[in-house]
Amino acid sequence: MQASAIQSTIKLRGIDDVIAFIDSCPGIRGRAGVIWWLALGGLFLDAFSNSALSAGLGPMTRNLQLEPSQVALLTSFASWVAIAFNPIGGWMADRWGRVKPLILAKVFAVTGALLVVYAPDFDMILVGRFFVGAAYGIDFAIAMAVLAEFTPVKLKSRLNTWQGMWYTAVCLNLVLALMFYSWNVGDTIWRYSVAATAVFGTLILVLQALFLVESPTWLARKERLEAAARAMTCIYGRAFVAAPQSERVPVTNLARRGIANLLLIFRGIYLPRTILAATVQIGQSIQYFGIGWYLPLISAALFGKDFVYATIGALVFNVCGIFGGFLSPLIGRKLGLRRASAFGFAAVFVMLLTLGLFNGRMPTWLAVVVPSLFILFHSGGPGANGKSLSSLSFRSELRAGANGVIGALGSIGAALGLLVFPIFRAKYGLETTFLILSVVPFIASIICFAIRWDPTRTEIHPDNEANAPQFRGDARDTRDVEGFINPAIEKSRS
């Protein structure tokens, strides 16, 4: 019995052993599956928090008698805050690990929700939205890194599942808004939607505090093999031990310079990856938060001011987001994340062009179909891929920091989209606003077709990479980036 236990013990000599074991797993099961879905649960909360005001924006505007400029500031404020907290969250995760910042983000989310619920005036709502933006910025930078580090290489495209969770949260918000409306709460309905955020936030906070385990990949990359072995034992239910010092494989090119490490993502092989991920992230943020977030208002413009009809219309649109979001892993696996983004942007451009040129003159069925297709193409393509591209393109000690920087750029796009839509709509009208915003997916599509990096089309794991002087794009080479033969790839070719 003792000999059998010794034989079943898995020795970890370095990060390669950690990655090899995770990649050998047939799926994401057991404690690893719990951690994976809890990370997604945090992203669900981020979506729920960001969309909580969307369904009740019309009643809130009347309730607080807000001017268009105040609406623009209120809706975009959390995104402006997230611009700062995206890189801060990435820095925290790369320095202190994944779990503690994730828990802190939930504390911020619940605090922000409670402040908004009980806010007596516009200024206090802004304070609450500050905490919501901080939570969003921290959580997205880290949760996507966690998903990447617990996902076997053959299941990379499954990271896109977060997009389906996003639209599930949005639709749940709309369904709850209909329920709250039936309670005859009047124009204060927005407070009830935000209160639901506090409830969900508290639940996810408790579950993450109980079940999250530190990422073994991050621990091994930091050369903390004893802690990595303990984490692996806890997560996978197998006995792992750290190899003796004499047998350990040192981590090559380990970045140790704190925030200065972020400069690495703008050099060598990482620069095209950063440009691609940032383009997708910025483009999808502008088109979603400039159009998709305001779907309840757009629905009201299309189908009338009645709250129920407008909300049901927005719900129909966003159900297409659920289908597209949960299909996006399959689409990404078939086309690759880059091409899925390029084709998705192109399709969104056509939909916005159609809305801009023919809105108001389309039959009712087409007025429903076009915005629905906009959400479907967005969620099935670029909507999911910006964060997945940044999470899969960088090695462990750079991953959360890169997510933070690229997420901050995406937050700038979100803030711009949220800010310009009410202003442009008031100044130019709905149709012209659609035409102006259609420029964004058009340019993004061109860039995605031009840059050829795709993490789902390479056989080299980012955590086994060092900085290389050149960029190989989609090409598959039997040599790794330092010029040494990669035996695993060479064997698969022979």
Secondary structure, 3 states (H helix, E strand, C coil): CHHHHHHHCEEECCHHHHHHHHHHCCCCCHHHHHHHHHHHHHHHHHHHHHHHHHHCHHHHHHHHCCCHHHHHHHHHHHHHHHHHHHHHHHHHHHHHCCHHHHHHHHHHHHHHHHHHHCCCCHHHHHHHHHHHHHHHHHHHHHHHHHHHHCCCHHHHHHHHHHHHHHHHHHHHHHHHHHHHHHCCCHHHHHHHHHHHHHHHHHHHHHHHHHHCCCCHHHHHHCCCHHHHHHHHHHHHCCCEEECCHHHCCCCCCCCCCHHHHHHHHHCCCHHHHHHHHHHHHHHHHHHHHHCHHHHHHHHHHHHCCCHHHHHHHHHHHHHHHHHHHHHHHHHHHHHCHHHHHHHHHHHHHHHHHHHHHHCCCCCHHHHHHHHHHHHHHHHHCHHHHHHHHHHHCCCHHHHHHHHHHHHHHHHHHHHHHHHHHHHHHHHHCHHHHHHHHCHHHHHHHHHHHHCCCCHHHCCCCHHHCCCCCCCCCCCCCCECCCCCECHHHHHHHC
